[in-house]
Amino acid sequence: MLGQQVAVENKPGAAGSIAGQYVVRAAKDGYTLFLFALSTLTNEIINPTPSFDVVKDFAPIALLANGTIVLAVNPAIQVHSVTELIALAKSKPGELLYGSTGTGSIPQLAAELFAQRAGIKLTHVPYPGSPQIAGDLIAGRITMSFNIASAMIGQIRAGQLTALATAASKRATALPEVPTMAEAGIPNFDTSLWLGLAAPAETPSRVKARRRRTQGDAQSRICGNPAHAGL
């Protein structure tokens, strides 16, 4: 749609802050953009010395996508519902390890909210990215995780992971058989993740406008395709 190639450079870590720092220092020409998530914002809020200011250092372009957070466990623990997971956690206070993409990230906050609501104690294990969490969850190095659905859906469908619930107000189109947290007994539990596109502050308005128009076309096409709905 832009009429040119786009290179994706993954810089995981610190809830997207490492990538954010890189883009903040980039040229203000519209050719280096930042794909940031809600976790980037929550990390800044709880961090006493943030490396950048989301509001001052970036120029927003558009909302890119929304993603569902899924609570998944290793099948070896023989847990098939949120109720069973809570019972297991209560029988082993602090022994259940959960992985997240870092303190202040949406997966970490979702797990802490779950622990608070359920009256259980969990132990946090931070990771640089979602794929590493899925790998260790499959290997049994951690017990559970609230993770973005796109990072685990293949493993869930293959039976390598057990999805217990989605942390959203309604069931995910990609995982219609998985109940929401509310259906599983934890009401008002929606920690859906959004992804936005931004440019460094002071990027020329005409450049941002072009990117925004292109993004608007992309969202229209995606929303018009039922196969992409809810992903």
Steps between C-alpha positions, in 0.01 A plus 500: 500500500793733564650406167834412659660226705465494878760334723396368839771515764413321824647659812324319786540577867369727777143494367609660174713772660820386329337535160350832609840642594633401159218680317522810720860545385420430132476764228172693497427413137217248534713205390552360850174427679417347836247221549417536865255316720293586803779334702736779393269753662439303820875441535560874483234569762654269762863581413637787715769576239350428156739515205255706295165677520235334283308826467788742443744282306258342252250619243205257481397377156223243553371203694632193322334202665349349814616170643348257748700387804464128575561319827682177412667224702726204439283190437719294732348663809161347407305823549205558267321801648566826683336353809742206500796736451392709799467186713850389397646842577339504844647159577848622399531868603772675301609182321320564173720696262352726237682663211451850364675748274621699799382695802235747397404311186137406440568123547666572836223733617238248384664225706521722808136602457408132475698418816334788685149405391552129569678549833809306396875559492697457176869549418594722207764402242578781248592424138624716210209399277186289451665219295743424785207478742319251278817291465560475874133436567508204262822377661344520846746756637204720593145399588281764340488825312268772381631550149389650170295243306707534182809377688335179619211412272704249297618321813149503646352343188780242496423401860837619629328756723161507670300823466283558806345840424530820303543828686244686289138605515402246235642179356777530244403415143822302465426294816119476517509194723695679775283679760559856617628564852148615592355172377769320699394673822710820508270790397611836356831362376592658167869566441496504121814630336499774238779581255560847361725653237698812582782712360766698686376839620561787259448275198353724224120509499478414131695177561279400794189579298609267220575218743165559668308486171675177408425352840134599464483308171661198667253500790207526261620203300569288808167583662325409179651151499323261742805271502695767687233606748602473861865412436 
